[in-house]
Amino acid sequence: MENLTPFVTVVCGVLGLVIGSFLNVVIWRVPRKESVVAPRSKCPTCDTPISNRDNIPVVSWLALRGKCRTCAATISARYPLVEFATGMLFAAIGARYAHSWALPAYLVLGAALIAISAIDVEHYIIPNRIVYPVGFALVPLFALAALLGHDWHAFERALLGALAAFGVLLVIHLISPGGMGFGDVRLCFLLGLALGWLGWPEVYFGLLAGFMYGSVIGVTLMALRVLKRGEHLPFGPFLAAGAITIVLLGAPVLHFAPR
Ligand SMILES: [Zn+2]
């Protein structure tokens, strides 16, 4: 196989649309402590179960013009947006990791970060019901990638990266408990794991990018008076965006040493 990249990109993109549809269920039900497997999705207004033809990612929402087929209640644009965003993120991860055994791990991470971000924005929580199972999935997925790619050094670095990121955020949490919840600390274990697989500069810049996004957007919203004194933003989406930036683009290459 000379170049798998275009094929893997398209397959991952389509998979992302389908997974995005499932993430909508996760985003709605996990904060409400409901099962994500049963029962099947219903219209929240009229309780009519959603038929298969009305459950096609993005397409169904557009065909129904954002309204329930039975009661015509408005269906939030968040549903097609989550599906579209997951499709695009999966395609980007597919393009970047088409030739890597770690591809499945990064797809799981991407799906988890979309669900976590959407829930954190709405409810200001990062649910353990997502972080723990994803952690238990990522460690064996990276171990499998290490086995297949003969790179146990990367796996060891991933585990150390997870502990380092968790430790740094724990210290920040303990110094200023108001600013950062313990959910963010646990989330950074996952981010450190995925960034650590790539390298130590990736761990550093992945977390740094998250803090930069958070402070730039926070200061901007305060200047615009959207965010009032004493209010704060959920931090999970910024940490997720920072990590994804480095997972997709890599860490900046630094040449400090004089030649
Ligand atoms: Zn309805």
Boltz pocket constraint, residues with backbone or C-beta under 6 A from the ligand:
constraints:
  - pocket:
      binder: B
      contacts: [[A, 43], [A, 44], [A, 45], [A, 46], [A, 47], [A, 48], [A, 68], [A, 69], [A, 70], [A, 71], [A, 72], [A, 73]]
      max_distance: 6.0
